[in-house]
Amino acid sequence: MAQSGKGKLNYRCPACFKRDLDIDMFYDKEKKQYYCIRCQFFGTEEEVLAENETVRSKYKDYLKRYTSFEDFD
């Protein structure tokens, strides 16, 4: 999902991203945490980044081309 403007980077909701949905999170300044309006996930910036890193392992070999079964580690 494209992000317009040069403001602070939008984060994807990790719970929705696990289900292959690309949903941006919103920030609550009073509680100092991010939240998703689709699935009710919420957390601090560190928690969101950590969860998104675990989801990215699913796409680690996305651009790698395998030509035989011996290529798998």
Beta strands, then each sheet from edge to edge (+ up, - down):
strand 1: 26-28
strand 2: 33-35
strand 3: 42-43
sheet 1: 1+ 2- 3+
end
